[in-house]
Amino acid sequence: MDAEFGDFLTQHKDLMELRGYDRLDRARAVLQERAPKQAECVRLRYFEEMGFAEIADRLNITPGAAKANVRLGLKALQALMNDGGAV
């Protein structure tokens, strides 16, 4: 298993376990305000379980852009939850 796929599984599991927790919900709300495209890509990827091609079709972006937005969105969520950045 490559490292990127392993990271995906860990992140997916972590997000699924945190669903419904206030801290994650607040971080997602802040991300939605600051970077709505990233927030939407993360939502579609992890909560709707869509692939990058499906996200790209839904949002009229490229699969590469979908992947980049998910990665940036996850980093932002992590920072918001770890640092409490306005959460």
C-alpha positions as CSV (number, residue, x, y, z in Angstrom):
1,M,0.0,0.0,0.0
2,D,1.5,3.4,-0.9
3,A,1.9,6.2,1.6
4,E,-0.7,8.4,0.0
5,F,-3.4,5.7,0.1
6,G,-2.5,4.9,3.7
7,D,-2.8,8.6,4.6
8,F,-6.2,8.7,2.9
9,L,-7.5,5.8,4.9
10,T,-6.3,7.4,8.2
11,Q,-7.8,10.7,7.3
12,H,-11.1,9.1,6.2
13,K,-11.3,7.1,9.4
14,D,-10.5,10.1,11.5
15,L,-13.1,12.2,9.8
16,M,-15.8,9.5,10.0
17,E,-15.1,9.1,13.8
18,L,-15.3,12.8,14.3
19,R,-18.6,13.4,12.5
20,G,-21.1,15.1,14.6
21,Y,-18.5,16.5,17.1
22,D,-18.9,20.2,17.7
23,R,-15.2,20.9,17.1
24,L,-15.2,19.4,13.7
25,D,-18.5,21.0,12.9
26,R,-17.2,24.4,13.8
27,A,-14.0,23.9,11.9
28,R,-16.0,22.8,8.8
29,A,-18.2,26.0,9.2
30,V,-15.1,28.2,9.3
31,L,-13.6,26.4,6.3
32,Q,-16.9,26.9,4.4
33,E,-16.7,30.7,5.1
34,R,-13.0,31.0,4.2
35,A,-12.6,28.4,1.4
36,P,-16.0,27.2,0.2
37,K,-14.6,25.1,-2.7
38,Q,-12.2,23.3,-0.4
39,A,-15.0,22.7,2.1
40,E,-17.3,21.3,-0.6
41,C,-14.6,19.1,-2.0
42,V,-13.9,17.6,1.5
43,R,-17.6,17.2,2.1
44,L,-18.1,15.3,-1.2
45,R,-15.0,13.2,-0.7
46,Y,-15.4,12.1,2.9
47,F,-19.1,12.5,3.7
48,E,-20.6,11.7,0.4
49,E,-17.8,9.2,-0.4
50,M,-17.3,10.5,-4.0
51,G,-14.2,9.9,-6.1
52,F,-12.1,12.7,-7.5
53,A,-13.6,12.3,-11.0
54,E,-17.2,12.5,-9.5
55,I,-16.3,15.6,-7.5
56,A,-14.8,17.2,-10.6
57,D,-17.9,16.5,-12.7
58,R,-20.2,17.9,-9.9
59,L,-18.2,21.1,-9.4
60,N,-17.1,21.6,-13.0
61,I,-13.4,21.4,-12.2
62,T,-10.6,19.0,-13.1
63,P,-9.9,15.8,-11.1
64,G,-6.5,17.3,-10.2
65,A,-8.2,20.4,-8.9
66,A,-10.6,18.3,-6.9
67,K,-7.7,16.4,-5.3
68,A,-5.8,19.6,-4.6
69,N,-8.9,21.2,-3.0
70,V,-9.4,18.1,-0.8
71,R,-5.8,18.1,0.3
72,L,-5.8,21.8,1.1
73,G,-9.1,21.5,2.8
74,L,-7.9,18.7,5.1
75,K,-4.8,20.7,6.0
76,A,-7.0,23.7,6.8
77,L,-9.4,21.6,9.0
78,Q,-6.4,20.0,10.8
79,A,-5.0,23.5,11.5
80,L,-8.3,24.8,12.7
81,M,-8.9,21.9,15.0
82,N,-5.3,21.7,16.3
83,D,-4.7,25.5,16.8
84,G,-8.3,26.4,17.6
85,G,-8.0,29.0,14.8
86,A,-11.3,30.8,15.3
87,V,-13.0,27.5,16.2
